[in-house]
Amino acid sequence: MSLSKQAVTEARLWIGTPYQHQTSCCGAGTDCLGLLRGVWRALYGAEPARVPAYTMDWSEPSRQEALLEAATQHLCPKPLGDAAEGDVLAFRMMAGGPAKHVGIQSEIGAEPRFIHAYSGQSVVENTLTASWRRRIVARFSFPEEVR
């Protein structure tokens, strides 16, 4: 099975996991970064770096792009239009704000979908609607080898 298919298969195992800020435990609680961390652990065995504490505003007051900077260190940047299953998507939730949400593209084509941990809900698989697509600011693939 390809790495991208493995990522989607693993992410789907997390569906229904309750949203819980700063956690990453399949079935018990996770946030969007925790989902990504859990998929990373399943693919590679260990996380690439210790994740420092972070607030739910994701650096909005300072406008730092902490999430994008970390993603660029550990994932492989791709053109936004080069969609593939298993891609990690980074979203800017408000114009001018920092990227502060991530998900994993689970399907491409006429009805693209993605898996993410949604605040106040759980890990869900949603249609990548026009509203969500407008918020995508970066696209990454998982590396074939851990750097």
N, C-alpha and C positions, 0 to 999 in steps of 0.2 A: 504494500500500500504506500502511495506517495506521502511525503511529509505533509503536504497541504490537506490531503484527505484525512490523515491521522489527526491533524489539528481540528478539523471540523467534527470528526467522530468524537474526539475528546470533549470539545466544547458542548456537544449535544448531551453528553453525560451529566453536565452541570445544569441543564434546564430544570427549573423548579427550585434550585437552591435559593433560599431567601437572600434578599439584599441586606448586607451588613457592611458598613463602612470599615475600611482597612483590614478586611479579613480575606482569606483565600482557602476555604475548606469546602470541598464538594459535598453538597447535601446539608451542610450546617449553616454556612453563611459566606457571602462574598460581595465585593463591589466589582466594578468593571475591570479595574486593574488586577484585582484578585483572580478573576476569571482568566485573564491573560497569563498571569503568573502560574496558575494551575495547569493550563495547557502547556506552557513552557516546561514545567516539571515533568509532565507526562512524556513530552517529546525528548527531553535531554537529561532528565534525572535530577537536576538541581537548578536553582535559579542563578542567573548570571551575576547578580549583585544583591546586596542587602537593600531593601526598600526602606528609605527613611519615612518617618511619620509624615502624613500630609493631611491637609484640611480639605473639607468638601468643596471649598471655593477654588481649589487648584491654582493658587497664586493669582487670582483675579486682581487683588489690590496692587501687586507688584508688576503684573503683566508678564511675568517670566514664563517661558515655554518649557517648564520642567518636564512635562510628559513627553513632548516632542523630542527634547534633547535626549532623554533616556531611551526612547524608542530608536532614535537614530544610532545610538551607541550599540544596541543589541540586535536590532532587526535590519533588514535590507530594504532601503527606500525604493519605491517604484513610482512610475508616472501614475497620476490619479486615474487616467483613462484605461490603464492596463489591468482591468479587474480579473481576479482569479479566485476560485474557492480557496479558503484557508488564509486569505490576506487579512492582515490586521489593519483596521480602519481607525483613524484618529479623527475626532469630531470637535469642532469649535461650537459650543452651545449658544453663544451670543456673539454678535458682530463686535469685533474689536477685542474680545476676551481671549484668553489662552485656550488652547486645546485642553479639554478636561474630561473627555469620554473616549473609550475605546470599545471596539467590538471585533468580531471575526466574521468575515464574509462566508456564508454557508452555501449560497447558490448564486450563480450568475445567469445572464440571459434575460428573457422577457419579464420575469418576476424575481429580481434579485432579492436575497434575504441575508440577514446577519443575526448573529447571536451576541447578546450583551446582557450585562447585569444592570437593571434599570432601578434607579432610586425609588424606594417606596413599594417596589414589587419584588421581582426575583430575576433569575436568569431566564431570558425569553428568546425565542427566535421570531423576529419580525420581518415584514416586508421592508426592503430598503426603499422607502417612498421618496418622492421628489423632495419633500421636506428634510428627510435625513440625508439624502445625497447632497443637498446644498451645503450641509454642515461639514462634510468631509474635507479635511485640510491636508491629510497625508494618508498614504497607503504604503504598507510594508509587507514583505514576505518573511517567513521564518528562515533563518540561515540554514544551509545544508549542513554546515559544521559550526559548532559553537566557537566563537572567537575568544 
